C-alpha cells in the first residue's frame, strides 16, 4: 500500500504547471527526434542535459525521461509512412505498417500504434510503481549466460519473419550476422573486417543500415516508375475501426507483458520485445498469411511492447541505479549531475522526486496519446503526397539523419551503399527485416556467448547449468521445431495443391 | 536539436577548409572566430560532459564561441586523428582521453603523445577495486590472498578488451603476481550490473560507476587505485595504504595539432586553466566520480610521455588484439 500512497502523493509534484510544461516539452522533443531518422532519443537526451542545469532535479528528469519514451511514439510514424525506421524497435513496424499505408490505412496503423503505446506505457508505469523493487532483484539474475539463451530464443523468432522462401530468409539472416561481426571483437579486442578504416572499428551504425535497407531502397524502387507507384487511391479509415480495435486487444495485452519483462533485463534492446511480440501474434493468429500484408496486429503488438519496455527499463535504474540501455545510462548521468543517486535510498530520501517522476510518465503518456490520435489522421495524408515530391524530401532527411550519426559523410556513404544492397535484395525477393534483427541480436549474442564461456573457464556447460538459461533454451527448441514443422506442412500442402 | 548539431558541424567544416589558406592571425588577435573542440566519443558520456563544461568556461575567457562536436569511433581514434590533421592554428582542439597513450600498443592507430601540442590536463578518473558487499574478503590483502589460492578463478569485469579498466586489473595482476579471469563488457555499467548480480567476483572500474551500487548496499570498495584517497569515499583506503605499491588512474585533457604557434597555445592554456577552476566544473567532476586535476601544458606533456611509457610496458605483457 506504501507504493499506492507514493503514487498518489507524486501527482502533487507531477501536476505543478512547471512540471507539466517540462513534461510537454520533453515528450514533444522525443516525438520529433523519433520522427527524424538518425537522431535518436539517446543523442537528444544527451544534448539537452546542459539545458537542465538550472532546473529542479524533478523537472529535469521529468523532461529528459519524456524524451526517452516520447521517442518511441515518434519512431512509428516514419516506419509506417516512408518505411524508414528511426530506431531498432520500429523495424518490425515497417513490415505491416508500411503495407497498411500503401493500402491507405496509415491512419489506422498510426492510431492503433498510439493507442497500444499508451496502454503499454501506462501499464508498465503502474507495474513499475507496484512491483518494481522485487522484480529488479530478479532481473539481476540475468547474466551473460542467460542473455545468450534469450538471444537464441530471439533468433528462433526471426525464423517466423522469413517470408515464403527459407533459403532467401537464411541468406538475409546470415547477411545480418556477418554484418554484426564487423569491428572490434568484444572479447579479445581483435579488429575484424575493418580494412584499416578507423570508422569501422566500432562497427556499422544500426540506424544507418536500417535507413539504407528500408527507406532508400524503397525510393530507388519507386523511381523506376515515378508516376505509378506507392500512392494509395484514397485514404480509408483515419481511425482504427471498431472490429480492428477488438481484434488487437489481445496483441496489445500480450505486448504489454512482454515489453515490461524484457525491459527489466539489463542489456537488452527494445527491438527484442517488439520482435517477440510480432512472432507470437503471427503464431497465435488464425490467419497468419495476413502478416506481412498489412495485418494490424503486426503493428499493435510490437508498438505496445516497445513502449512498455520503457517503463520496465526504468525499474533497474530507479531501484538499483543500473542503466539497462544507452538512453537510460544518460538519464543516470543526469540523476547524478543533479545530486541524486538512484537506488533504494532515493525512494527513502526523496520520495517526492521519485514518485513525481513516475507520475509524470503517466501524464506524459496521456499527452502523447492526446497528440497522436488526432495527428494520426494528418500524418496519414503524407501517404497521398506524389512520390515526385515526397522522395526528394525523404532523401534529404535521410542524408541529414545519416550525417548526424557521427557528424561525418562516412555514414551517408554507408547508408547509400545499403540503399543499393536493399534495392538488389528487394529485386531478389530477400526479406529485409531478418537482416536488421539478426544484426541486433547477433552482436548481443556473440558477446554474451563469449562472456559466458570465459566466465565458466572455457566451458559451454554454464548454458545448461543455469536454470533460467536452460528453460529459455528449451523454449527456443520448441519454437524452432514448431516453425520447422509448420514450414514442412505448408510446403507439402502447397506441393499437393498446386504443383510448382 | 538536429539543426544545432548540423549547424555546428557545418561551421566547423567551413572553418577547417577556410583556415588552410589564411595565415594564422597576428599575435594577440587570437581568436578571430569560434573555436571547435572535438570530442572523440558519443554525446552524454563523462568525456563529452567534461568538454562541454570546459567549452563554456573557455568561451567566457576567449570571448568567442567554443563549439563542441562529437566524432565518435575507433576508440577515440576517428576524432583525435581528425584534429591531428587539422590546420595548426588553434581553432580546432581535441579532448584527449587516456586512450591516446594506448592506441599504438593496441594497434588502433598511429596516434601517440608526440602527435599533439598539449593545452592542459583537467581531470583524473580514479579506478576502484570493488566487490559484492557480502564477499568473504574485507581488505585488498584478503582479496589478493584469495586470488593466489585460486589462480584464474577470480573473474574481474572490465569495460572492454584493451580498455583502461582492463589494463587497471592487469596492472594489479602483474604487480601482485596473481592470475585473474578478465571478463570484458561493453562499457563499465554492464560490468557493474554483472557484479551486482554476482556473475563475476570484482571490477576495477571508475569509482563513480559503482557509487549507486555501494549506496544501494550491494557493493563495497576494497581500495581506490589513486595516490590519494577519493574525496567521494573518504573511508576507503588507497592501494598504497593497503600495502600494494601501485598507482593507476585514467585521465583527460585537451590538445591542439602539433605546430600550433606558441602565443596561441598560451592563450588557450590560460583559458583552459580558468575554465578548469570554476566551481561549476569542480562540482560536476566530483559528482561524476572524477577528480579535478589541472596540469599546465608543460607538465601535461611530460605526464603524457611518462604514461605512454608506463602503458606500453603494461600492454606489452597482456595478450590483446590476437
Interface residues (C-beta under 8 A of the other chain):
Chain A: X29 X32 X33 X36 X38 X39 X42 X43 X44 X45 X46 X47 X48 X49 X50 X140 X141 X142 X143 X144 X145 X184 X185 X186 X187 X188 X189 X190 X191 X198 X199 X201 X202 X266 X267 X316 X320 X321 X322 X323 X324 X326 X329 X330 X332 X333 X336 X337 X339 X341 X342 X343 X344 X345 X400 X401 X403 X404 X406 X407 X408 X447 X451 X454 X455 X457
Chain B: X1 X2 X4 X5 X6 X9 X42 X43 X44 X45 X46 X48 X49 X52 X69 X70 X71 X72 X73 X74 X75 X77 X78 X81 X106 X107 X108 X109 X152 X155 X160 X161 X162 X181 X182 X183 X184 X185 X186 X187 X189 X190 X192 X193 X194 X196 X197 X199 X200 X208 X211 X212 X213 X215 X216 X217 X218 X284 X287 X288 X320 X321 X322
